[in-house]
Amino acid sequence: METKPHPWSIPGRAAQAGVCVATIYNEMKRGRLKGRKVGARTIIPDDDWNEYLERSNRQTVQGAA
């Protein structure tokens, strides 16, 4: 059975990641994290979140080398 991507609200993503909501908004403002508007809400789908994490991990690894 295939699982569907789960869109998260900004407070939901912040709670999942263990960071404050302001961190999520700051990353979006800097263009590092994509969000999508659905009506009045902004969500961060799993594919955008995973892309953000992969990019962040690559930058961390490159910076450590």
Secondary structure as a PSIPRED ss2 file (coil, helix, strand):
# PSIPRED VFORMAT (PSIPRED V4.0)

   1 M C   1.000  0.000  0.000
   2 E C   1.000  0.000  0.000
   3 T C   1.000  0.000  0.000
   4 K C   1.000  0.000  0.000
   5 P C   1.000  0.000  0.000
   6 H C   1.000  0.000  0.000
   7 P C   1.000  0.000  0.000
   8 W E   0.000  0.000  1.000
   9 S E   0.000  0.000  1.000
  10 I H   0.000  1.000  0.000
  11 P H   0.000  1.000  0.000
  12 G H   0.000  1.000  0.000
  13 R H   0.000  1.000  0.000
  14 A H   0.000  1.000  0.000
  15 A H   0.000  1.000  0.000
  16 Q H   0.000  1.000  0.000
  17 A H   0.000  1.000  0.000
  18 G C   1.000  0.000  0.000
  19 V C   1.000  0.000  0.000
  20 C C   1.000  0.000  0.000
  21 V H   0.000  1.000  0.000
  22 A H   0.000  1.000  0.000
  23 T H   0.000  1.000  0.000
  24 I H   0.000  1.000  0.000
  25 Y H   0.000  1.000  0.000
  26 N H   0.000  1.000  0.000
  27 E H   0.000  1.000  0.000
  28 M H   0.000  1.000  0.000
  29 K H   0.000  1.000  0.000
  30 R C   1.000  0.000  0.000
  31 G C   1.000  0.000  0.000
  32 R C   1.000  0.000  0.000
  33 L C   1.000  0.000  0.000
  34 K C   1.000  0.000  0.000
  35 G C   1.000  0.000  0.000
  36 R E   0.000  0.000  1.000
  37 K E   0.000  0.000  1.000
  38 V E   0.000  0.000  1.000
  39 G C   1.000  0.000  0.000
  40 A C   1.000  0.000  0.000
  41 R E   0.000  0.000  1.000
  42 T E   0.000  0.000  1.000
  43 I E   0.000  0.000  1.000
  44 I E   0.000  0.000  1.000
  45 P C   1.000  0.000  0.000
  46 D H   0.000  1.000  0.000
  47 D H   0.000  1.000  0.000
  48 D H   0.000  1.000  0.000
  49 W H   0.000  1.000  0.000
  50 N H   0.000  1.000  0.000
  51 E H   0.000  1.000  0.000
  52 Y H   0.000  1.000  0.000
  53 L H   0.000  1.000  0.000
  54 E H   0.000  1.000  0.000
  55 R H   0.000  1.000  0.000
  56 S H   0.000  1.000  0.000
  57 N H   0.000  1.000  0.000
  58 R H   0.000  1.000  0.000
  59 Q H   0.000  1.000  0.000
  60 T H   0.000  1.000  0.000
  61 V H   0.000  1.000  0.000
  62 Q H   0.000  1.000  0.000
  63 G H   0.000  1.000  0.000
  64 A H   0.000  1.000  0.000
  65 A C   1.000  0.000  0.000
